[in-house]
Amino acid sequence: MSSIDPSTHWVLTLSCPDRPGIVHAVTGALAGLGGNITESQQFGDPGTGLFFMRVQVESAAPRTELVAALTAVGSEFAMTWQLDVVGRPVRTLVLVSTTAHCLTDLLFRQRSNRLPIEIAGVVSNHTDLAPIAAFYDVPFHHVPVTKATKDAAEDRLLGLVEELDVELVVLARYMQILSDRVCTELAGRVINIHHSFLPSFKGARPYAQAHDRGVKLIGATAHYATASLDEGPIIEQDVERVSHADAVDDLVGLGQDVERRVLARAVRWHAEHRVLLDGHRTVVFR
């Protein structure tokens, strides 16, 4: 008796100029291959005139047939599209300096199967967090960065991305500015996290500056890194309310907590193919 190949759960994301018939064409192509759609979300941006769609579909059809059908539809509608297996761990490189909260959180979530990523390595310009990487049995790469060695350090970073087959780079409180070259080469593949005081409280000790000004809200922003410092397309943000009774250390603790939550959500949504770029904005299908 011949066995029947089990269905694979696929995720399709696409964007294209908005016009009638897109949903019908996409779902029709998938149905024509015996696809059972389990989740579908779409959005038409009236500002840019672009249409965005994310579809999860179960199908026993081989990938080659799905790609052929989607290529035909994509050509008709001038689509940019991507097809992947639902839940496939995304190869990820985490960059850190000396602050551990975001790195520890990502490693724990990965080990607990709460993030669909595979952390292929940790890169740092310091050695402080090497023991944390070792505890989670993740390779640690010390890549010092000085003004004189910045170009060589970035060459090493890009080399690791290629050697380790990295799909996503996460700046988990990495206190170095990536060059325009790196941001361009890894466009849409680098997620950064920072406190949401910017641009009000720049430089050293931002929480002390915020405390001195009596802020009532602290928060965090996760965004794609671009050549414009801290101005890339925003993926996720969150805030916590504080009061006059909170000391600087309290603000730091609350800030770190919201940073790790926001970063984890951004990484998960990216890895689940829920984030689509819309110019300098993002469409996030949650």
Residue pairs with C-beta under 8 A, 6 or more apart in sequence:
4 60
5 60
5 62
6 60
7 36
7 58
7 59
7 60
8 58
8 59
8 60
8 63
8 85
9 38
9 56
9 57
9 58
9 85
9 86
9 87
10 35
10 56
10 57
10 58
10 59
10 66
10 83
10 84
10 85
10 86
11 54
11 55
11 56
11 83
11 84
11 85
11 86
11 272
11 273
12 26
12 30
12 53
12 54
12 55
12 56
12 57
12 70
12 81
12 82
12 83
13 52
13 53
13 54
13 55
13 81
13 82
13 273
13 276
14 26
14 52
14 53
14 74
14 79
14 80
14 81
14 82
15 50
15 51
15 52
15 53
15 79
15 80
15 81
15 276
15 277
15 278
16 22
16 50
16 51
16 74
16 77
16 78
16 79
16 80
17 49
17 50
17 51
17 77
17 78
18 44
18 45
18 49
18 50
18 51
19 51
19 77
21 77
22 51
22 53
22 77
23 42
23 53
25 73
25 76
25 77
26 53
26 55
26 70
26 73
27 37
27 40
27 55
29 69
29 70
29 72
29 73
30 37
30 55
30 57
30 59
30 66
30 69
31 37
32 69
33 59
33 61
33 65
33 66
33 69
34 59
34 60
34 61
35 57
35 58
35 59
35 61
36 57
36 58
36 59
37 55
37 56
37 57
38 56
38 57
38 58
39 54
39 55
39 56
40 53
40 54
40 55
40 56
41 53
41 54
41 55
41 285
42 51
42 52
42 53
42 54
43 51
43 52
43 53
43 283
43 285
44 50
44 51
44 52
45 51
45 52
45 278
45 283
48 278
48 279
50 278
52 276
52 278
52 283
52 285
54 273
54 274
54 276
54 285
56 86
59 66
63 83
66 83
67 83
70 81
70 83
73 79
74 80
74 81
82 273
84 273
86 272
87 116
87 272
88 116
89 116
89 117
89 118
89 271
90 116
90 117
90 118
90 167
90 168
90 270
90 271
91 117
91 118
91 120
91 164
91 165
91 166
91 167
91 168
92 117
92 118
92 119
92 120
92 166
92 167
92 168
92 169
92 170
92 267
92 271
93 119
93 120
93 121
93 122
93 123
93 160
93 161
93 164
93 166
93 168
93 169
93 170
94 103
94 106
94 107
94 119
94 121
94 122
94 123
94 169
94 170
94 172
95 122
95 123
95 124
95 157
95 169
95 170
95 171
95 172
95 174
95 176
96 102
96 103
96 122
96 123
96 124
96 129
96 172
96 173
96 174
97 124
97 125
97 126
97 128
97 173
97 174
97 175
97 176
98 124
98 126
98 128
98 129
98 175
99 173
99 175
99 256
100 128
100 129
100 132
101 173
101 256
101 257
101 259
101 260
102 172
102 173
102 193
102 256
102 259
102 260
102 263
103 122
103 129
103 132
103 133
103 172
103 173
104 132
105 260
105 263
105 264
106 115
106 117
106 119
106 170
106 172
106 263
106 264
106 267
107 119
107 132
107 133
107 136
107 138
108 136
109 115
109 264
110 117
110 118
110 119
110 136
111 136
114 268
115 264
115 267
115 268
115 271
116 268
116 271
116 272
117 168
117 267
117 271
119 136
119 138
120 138
120 139
120 164
120 165
120 166
121 138
121 139
121 140
121 141
121 160
121 164
122 129
122 132
122 133
122 138
122 139
122 140
122 141
123 141
123 143
123 157
123 160
124 130
124 140
124 141
124 142
124 143
124 174
125 142
125 143
125 144
125 145
125 153
125 174
125 175
125 176
126 142
127 142
129 140
130 140
130 142
133 139
133 140
134 140
141 156
141 160
143 153
143 156
143 157
144 153
145 153
145 176
150 179
151 179
154 178
154 179
154 181
154 182
157 182
158 182
158 185
158 186
160 166
161 169
161 186
167 189
168 189
168 190
168 191
168 267
168 270
168 271
169 186
169 189
169 190
169 191
170 190
170 191
170 263
170 267
171 178
171 190
171 191
171 192
171 193
171 225
172 193
172 263
173 193
173 259
174 192
177 229
178 190
178 225
180 227
182 190
183 190
183 225
183 226
183 227
184 227
186 225
187 224
187 226
188 224
188 277
190 224
190 225
191 222
191 223
191 224
191 225
191 235
191 263
191 266
191 267
191 270
192 222
192 223
192 224
192 225
192 230
192 232
193 220
193 221
193 222
193 259
193 262
193 263
193 266
194 220
194 221
194 230
194 259
195 206
195 207
195 218
195 219
195 220
195 221
195 255
195 259
196 218
196 219
196 220
196 221
196 237
196 239
197 206
197 209
197 210
197 215
197 218
198 221
198 230
199 230
200 210
200 213
201 209
201 210
201 213
207 218
207 248
207 251
207 252
207 255
208 248
210 218
210 251
211 246
211 247
211 248
211 251
214 244
215 242
216 241
216 242
216 243
217 239
217 240
217 241
217 242
218 239
218 240
218 242
218 251
218 254
218 255
218 258
219 237
219 238
219 239
219 240
219 255
219 258
219 262
220 237
220 238
220 255
220 258
220 259
220 261
220 262
220 263
221 230
221 234
221 236
221 237
221 262
222 234
222 235
222 236
222 237
222 262
222 263
222 265
222 266
222 267
223 230
223 231
223 232
223 233
223 234
223 235
223 266
224 232
224 233
224 235
224 277
224 282
225 232
226 232
226 233
232 280
233 277
233 278
233 279
233 280
233 281
233 282
234 281
234 282
235 265
235 266
235 269
235 270
235 275
235 282
235 284
236 262
236 265
236 266
236 269
236 284
237 262
238 258
238 261
238 262
239 258
240 254
240 255
240 257
240 258
242 250
242 251
242 254
246 254
266 275
269 275
269 284
269 286
274 284
274 285
274 286
275 282
275 283
275 284
275 285
276 282
276 283
276 284
276 285
277 283
